[in-house]
Amino acid sequence: MRYLCIGEPLVEFTARRDAPSTFDRRAGGDTLNSAVYLARLLPAGSVGYLSRLGDDAMSAWLREVLAEEGIADLCGTEPGGRPGLSFISTDARGERSFLYWRDQAPARRMFDNGDAALRAVAEAGTVLLSGVTLAILLPESRERLLAALERRQAVGGRIVLDTNYRPALWPDAATARAVIGRAAALATLVLPSLDDLASCFGIPDPAGAMAALAGLGGAEIVLTTGGGEVLRRPPGQDRIESHPLPSMVAAVDTTGAGDSFNAGWLAACDAGLPPAAAVAIAARLAAVVVAHPGAVIPRSAMPDLGLRVAT
């Protein structure tokens, strides 16, 4: 398995622009969105998803989505459990507002007594997780995951961290900084946004954000700045590259923009493209995603990115 994505699968209900009181059901969650796009861009069998679901109808539907997308279902089952729900509305600029019901979600306990889950983390080619993954886990589960990541780092395993910071999921920003910083120090690739670094770390400028992350370890860093240039620090180096983005497009719904960018970047790098081309590929995919409602666009809307990734 090339990628193991870890996180919380959500059942998302997105308000229609033409009928705001009507909601469309979709599968969502940041790392699940990335998993879907990776599975569409990479050879079959490349992507797995690790979480915990219930034995209810919504959990069964999420498993059907995984199967339809060709994602290996590595989600445990909690009897009586129910997945998290989110309701998403967008304004005229495509910016989102969320309502969540997720405190009961089994994903919070995915590493409790989770020998199978820990084994999956150890055996995957690349592990992809996010700040949301870390935030939703109960403290005991989170510590088990971080210990597993430490073991991966010790043997040279690849770890990708999307810093995705959602304040409502954390008791306070100081706790989030400590946990996300700890994970970033273990990662081989960090995918932050400037918004994350400004909100969580109090660092609103790109140069300061890159310096703060570089101080945590030798990971490759690819920083998005909200439509401006993308900054990259090659792994283990001190220099910073700057890569411009194409002109911004009018957004219908910005849900999934960063998740699809991450998937496009990873797939382009796996195809052997240099950083500037990988940024362009990732931005092209994200531009198509934000032109559609919801985080995951129909397969028929997927652009041909021209990627050729070896099995």
C-alpha positions, 0 to 999 in steps of 0.5 A: 500500500503506497499511502495509508490515510488516517482520520475521521470519515464524516457524513457531510450534508452540503446546502444547495446554492439554489435551494439552501434548505436542501442538503446533498449527502457526501462523504468527507473529512480532510484525510478522506478527501485526500485519500479519494483524490490519491486513489483516483490519481494513483494505480489501483490498490495504492491507498488505504484508509484507517479509522473506526466506524460503527455498525449503523447505516451511515457507517455502512454507507461510508464503507461503500464509498471507500469501496467505490473509490478503490480505497482499502477499508482498514476501519475498525468497527465499534458496535453501536457506534455512529460516525460524525456528521457535518452540515456545510453552507457556503456564502457568495464567495464560496467560503464555508461555515460548518456545524458538527456532531462528532463527539460520539464518533468511534474515530476518536478511539481508533487506537484504543486496544488497536493492535491492528491499527498500529500494525497498519501504521507500521507497515504502510509505505507512507502515512498521511495524517492531519491536525484534525486527525490529532485533534479528534483522538482521545488523549490515550489514542493520540499517544499511541499514534504518536508513539507509532509515528516515533517508531516509523521515524526511527526506521526511516518511514515516510510520514506526511502531516497536513497541519489543518488546524480547527480551533473548535476541536482543541481545548486551547491553542497551546495544546494544539501547538504542542501536539501539532509541533510534536507531529511535525518534528516526526514528519518527513513532509509537512503540508501547512497553510499560512492560515493554520500557522497564523491561527495556531502558532500566531505567525502570520507571515510566510517567512516566519512560518517557514522558520518556525516549522524548519526549527522543528526538524528536517522535514520537507515543507510545502507552505500554501499562502491562501492563493499566493506563492507556494514556499518550499523547503527541500528536506534537510536544507536551509534554502527556501524556494518560491513557486507562483500559483496560477490566477485564482478562480471564482470558487463555488465551494472551497471545501476540499481545496487544501485536501485536493492540493495535497493529493495532487502534490503527492501524486505529482511527486510520485510521478517524478515531476519537479517541484514547480510542476508539482505545484502547478498540477496540485493547483490545477486539481484544487481549482477544479475542486473549488468550482464544484459543491462539496469536497469531492467532485464527481469522477466525470469532473476530474481533470486529466492531469497527465500523471503517469505513476508507476505501480 
